[in-house]
Amino acid sequence: MRLYSVLRFPYDFGGRDVAHWFPGHMAKGLKQMRAKLTKVDCIVEVHDARIPLSGRNPFFKEYLGIKPHLLILNKLDLCDLSQQNRIIKQLQKQEVGKAIYTNSIQEENIKEIVPAILERVNSNPRFHRAENTEICIMVTGIPNVGKSSLINSLRRMHLKKGKASRVGGEPGITRSVLHKIQISENPLIYLLDTPGVLSPRIENVETGMKLALCGTILDHLVGEDIIADYLLYTLNNYPQHRYVQHYELDGPCSDTEKLLKKIAEKLGKTQKVKAITGTGDVNITIPNYSAAAYDFIRAFRKGDLGRVTLD
């Protein structure tokens, strides 16, 4: 199949209103964070490396920006590393002083974090530091970018201890600002984990779709069928056609319904529904499109469909 036949540009969002489709929430989380700020030496913001620009909550800077800041771009194993230099230059224009790409599962570049924290803390002298050398950092970020996984990785590396924060594949695992969690003995560093807080004003529908595609918004709020359609559009326009090999297809396609039908057939995902005929109701077996969309989206999120940087 020729490439131009699978391209769709621009994506048709059907005139959806971003304010109603992607409602932001922040008030409770930010209040909790601000209440802890007096004891915090550095803000460590964790973001998904696939969306290094989209969805970063500008209110973190507005409300918490009085402290030294370090940006962690997590899930580097899922992003297109050829875009790294371009992204860093764009972040520098946003006055991000330091950004570190990490993979908290495989502990890639995790060893760079503590030295970077110390550099920022020591360049910003704290009153009475001689009496209290303990360092406290606050980990912030939007939902499901790997904050808890990063914390657990730091503990494994520096303390040789197990996890201290719950980890999950859906946004919203961390509900509130927790008590201090130790991540290092020498130097003595504690941190505060925080709930994922989306921006109250997502810039546009496409930014919201990127957030949904990376799992920072609950799937049912957007609809897995819509996320799957936007994913196919994104992969074809990137271009990244690993899905063809992954699902053993004949070639790239642009029709999401046909793709999901083929995925359902390959996975053996079917469902029985009632159909009305001239002789009465009968049960027929059809592809389970929802199950296929679920598998398609999660295959992307796991990296099975190839590396992609969405910004």
N, C-alpha and C positions, 0 to 999 in steps of 0.2 A: 504494500500500500504506500502510495506517495505521501511524503510528509505533510504537504499542504492540505491534504484531505482530512487530517486528524486535528488540525489547528483550529482553535476558536479564539478570536480576539476582537474586542474585549469580552470578558465574561459578563453574561447577563444576570444581574442580581435581582431582576424583576421589580425594580423601584422600591426595594425594601428600605425602611427607615432604620438607620443604625441605632438611634437612641432607644427604639423599642425592641429591636432584635438582639442587641448586645448590651443589656443594661449593666452599667458599672456598679460596683459597690466598694466602699472604702471607709466609711465613717468610723465604725467600731474598731477596725484594725489599726487605723492611723492614730486614733485616740490612745489605744494601748501602747503603740510604739512611742508616741510623744511623751507618755508618762514615764517611760524608762530612759529617755534620752540623757538625763543628767549623769547617768553612770556609764554611758556608752562612749568609747574612744574612737570607733571607726564603724562606718556602715559598709557592709559587704552586700552588694546587690547581685543576685543570681538571675540570669536570664537564659533563655533557650538560644543556642548558637544558630539555629535555623531561622530565627526571627530576631536578629540582633538589634534591629532598629524598631520594628513594629511592636507595639504593645508595652514598651517600657513605660511604667507609670510615672508621668512627669511630677506627680504630687510627692513622690519620694524625695525629689530634689527640693521642691518648694517647702515641704514640711520638715524634712530630715537633713537638708543640705548643709547645715551648719557644721557637720562632722566630716572628717576625712572619708573619702569614698573609694571603694574598689569594686570594679565590675567584673563578674565572673560569667563567661559565656559557656554554659554547661552543655553537655551532649555533643561534644565536638565530633564524636564518631558518627553522627547523623547528618552533619552539615557538609557543604561543599567547600573543602579547604582551599581550593583555588581562588575563592572569593575573599580569603582572609585579609589580605593587604588592603583591598578596596574597603572592606568593612571597617578596619581599624582607622583608616583615613577619615571615613565619615563620622566615626565616633569621636575622633579628635576635634572635628568641627563642632561637636556637641559639648566640648570641654570635658570629655571623659579622660582623666589623666592616665589611667592604667586599666587595661582589660586583659584578662587571662582566659584562654580557651582551656576547658577542662572536660574530662570524662570521669565522673565520680564513681562509676561502676568499676572501671578498669584502673582507676586512680592515676590517670594521665595528667601530668602537670599539677597535681595536688600539692606537691612539695614546694611549688612556687608561691603558694598563698600566704603562709605564715611570714616569710621574709617581706612580702609586699605589704602585709598588714603592719609589721614593725616599722617599715620605711615610712608609712603614712602617719602612724601614731607618733613616732619620734620626731617627725618634722612639724608636729603641732603640739608643742609642750602643754602639758596638763597641770593645772594648779595642784600642789601637794603631791606630785608624782613620787617624790623621794620617800614619802611616808607610805605610799601604796603603789607598788610596782605591778600589781595585777592589771591585766588588760581585759576589757570587756568589749566585744563587738556585737553588732546586731545584724542578723541575716535577713534581708528583705527580698521581695520579688513577687511577680504575679503567680497565680496558681500553677502547680504541676511543672515547674521548671527544674526540679531536682534539688531544692534547698535541703530537705532532710537527708537525701542520699549524700550530698556533699558534706554535711555535718558528720554523718556516720563514717565517711571516708577519711575525714580529718582525724577522727578519734582512732580509727584503725591504724593510721600512719604514725601518729604521734604518741598515742597512749597504749596501743596494742589492745584496745578494748572493743567490745561489740557496740551495736547500735544504741543510740540514745533517743532517736526520733523515729516515729512511725513513717513508713514509706509505702506509697501506693501509686497505682497507675492512673488514678483519677484525681482531678483537682479537688481541693478542699479537705485534705487529710489533716493538716495542722489547723486547729480551730482558734487558738489564742496564743498570745505571747507567753511563753513558758518561763519556768525558772532557769537560772543559769546552768549551762551545760559546759563542762570542761572539755577542751579539745587539745590542750598542750600543757605539759608540766614545766618545761624549761624552754622558752619563757612561759610563765603562767598565763594562759589565755582562756577566758570563758566567753560563751556567746549566748545570745538570746535568739531562739528560733521564732519566726512570726508567721501568721497566716498569710496565704497568698492574697494580694489585694490588686484587683484590676483597676485600671484608670476609670474614673467616672465618666470620662468623655472619650470613647474610642473614636479615633480620627475619622474613619470611614468604614463602609461595609467590607471592603477588601481587607483592611487591617483586621477587622473582626473575624473574617473567614480564615485568615492566616493563624490567628490565635486558636480558633476552633480546630483547625487542621492539626495543630501541635498539641491538642488536648488540654489547653488552659481554660477552656470553657466546657461545661458539661455538654456531652453530645446531644442529649435529648432537647436541649434548649434551642439548638439549631436544626437538628434533624440529620440522621446519619445518611439519608439519601442525598441531601444537599451537600454535605461534607464530601461524600464519595464523588459526586459530580464535579465539585471544585477541585478535588484531588486529581482526577483524571485530566481535567483541563490544565492544571498546573504541570503535571508530569509531561504532557505532550508538548506544551509550550516551552518547557525548560531548555532543551528536551532531555528527558530521562525516561527511557523505555524499558527499564529493568522489569517492570510488571509483566511484559510480554514473556520473558523467560521464566519468571517466578510462577506464572499461572499456565505456562505452556500454551500460549496463544499462537496463532498464525502470524500475527503482526500487530502493530499499534492500531487502536481504534478510537473513535471520538464519541461513540454512542454508549453512554453509561449503562443504559438498560441492557444492551447486548453484552457488555463486559460483565455485569453482575450475573447475568444468566449463565455465562460461561464459567464464572467463578463458582457459582452454586452447583453447577453440574460436576465440576472437577472435585469439589469438596463433598459431594453427595448431600448437599443441603437442600431438602425439599420440604414442602408442607402441603397438607391436604385442605382443600377448601370445597365448599358446597357450590355447585353450579345448577342453575335451573334449566331443565330441558323440557321437551314436549311430553316426556313420560314422567316428569317429577324431578325432585332433587337428587343429584348424584354427587359423590365425592370424587374430585379429580386431584391429581398431584401436579403441583407447579413448583418452579424454582423458588427458594426462599431468598428473596432479594435483600431482606433486612440482614440476614445472616451473612450473605455475601458482602454487603456494604461494610458490616462490622469487621470482617476479615480483611478486606481491602484497606480500610483505614488503619487498622492495627498493624498490618504488615508494613505500611509506610512509617508509622511511629516507631517501629522496632528497627527500621533501617533495611528491611528486606527488599525494598523497592528502589534502593540506591540513595546516595547522598544528595541532598537538595538544600540550598539556602534560599529562603523564600523572599528575602528583601533584596 
